Structures are given as C-alpha cells and as structure tokens.
Amino acid sequence: MLVSGTGTILQALIDACADAGFGAEVVAVGADRAGTGGVARAAAAGIPAFVRRVQDSPDRFAWDKALTADCAAFNPDLIIAAGFLKLVGTEFLGKFGGRVINTHPALLPSFPGIHSVAEALAHGVKVTGCSVILVDSGIDSGPIVAQAAVPVLDDDDEESLHERIKVAERSLVVTTVGRMVREGWSVRGRKVRIGS
Ligand code: GRF
C-alpha cells in the first residue's frame, strides 16, 4: 500500500485484514516522504514499511525504478495508492499495470488532481464523493472500479467536506479491495467488472 499522509484509509484496511475471511493481507507500506502517519500505522501493526523519496534519486525515472523494486520485493497481488501524492511512471506500470488502484476524493471524471475537494466546493456541486480507479499513465484517468456519493452541505468548508468524503472512502476502499481479492476482476475498455 502506498501512502503520503495520515493513513486513515490504510488503517481501515489493516483493521479489515484482521478478519481472515476478508481474504487479504497488507504485506508492506511505502511512502514518498519520511515521518508520515501511514508509516507509523504500519509499524504499530507490525507491517514492513519503506520510504522512497524523490529527492534521494538522481531523477524521476530512477525514483520510479527504485519504487518498483521496493514494491516488487514484497510480491504484491494488488497495489493500493491511498493519498499517495506522486504519479507512478512507466517502469512501475510496466511491472504492476492493471493491478494498481488509487482512491480519489471526487466522483471522477469530475475534479481530477490534488485539489479536488476544494474545486468541487468552489464549483457548487451538491453531490460529490469518492472513486476507486485502476491507475494508468494519466492523472486520475484510469477505469473506474467503484464509486460512492457524498452530499455537499451548505456550510461545508474543504475540511468538513473532505472528512465526510473520507468516511465514505474508507468503507468504499475496504469493500472494493475485499471484493477484488476474493472475486477477481476484469476490464473491457473502460468498464471494470468485479467477479465473473
Ligand atoms: C484521501 O481522501 C485520498 O483520496 C486523498 O487523501 C486522503 C488520504 O487520507 N487523496 P488518509 O491519509 O488515508 O487519511
């Protein structure tokens, strides 16, 4: 699992994995910066963690290659980016493409990018939400695996709206990852189907 921030989505998955019937295990946590809550949560749960900072590599390609090797060492079936604020590159997608998912706090294709909550609020939408997508080489452009809608309230600010989205996001990620690992998935064009 790849994280950049506090890791509450990671925590929800760690908690879900405690039930053997969930069918998954978080084998490692990677971060692109030191001192994140996500890495601390991994440590508290006894899960191996690594930090791979862009500034420690000569360039972005070398970083992408190093991140790919970091992840490959754990032999993951699925890679989950949850609040991971870096775009992975060609080496990473060459190795793991089709089994990398990202969670995004908006109903894609509306509001891609890192300011999605503020942009949804500024646009005045009445419903927003979260999306779990398969990662491709674009910015939040991959096929949609699952979505959940969240109302925007009149007095919301970015923080209150993001918190409400994250409640839905944690449950969407847990449900979606559980189904993907237990039932498998297929992709036809832009359409993703979980199960047969
Ligand atoms: C989520 O809303 C994710 O979609 C976003 O950052 C948030 C991560 O939250 N881009 P957390 O670190 O799991 O608490």
Boltz pocket constraint, residues with backbone or C-beta under 6 A from the ligand:
constraints:
  - pocket:
      binder: B
      contacts: [[A, 3], [A, 4], [A, 5], [A, 6], [A, 7], [A, 8], [A, 9], [A, 10], [A, 82], [A, 83], [A, 84], [A, 103], [A, 104], [A, 105], [A, 162], [A, 166], [A, 169]]
      max_distance: 6.0
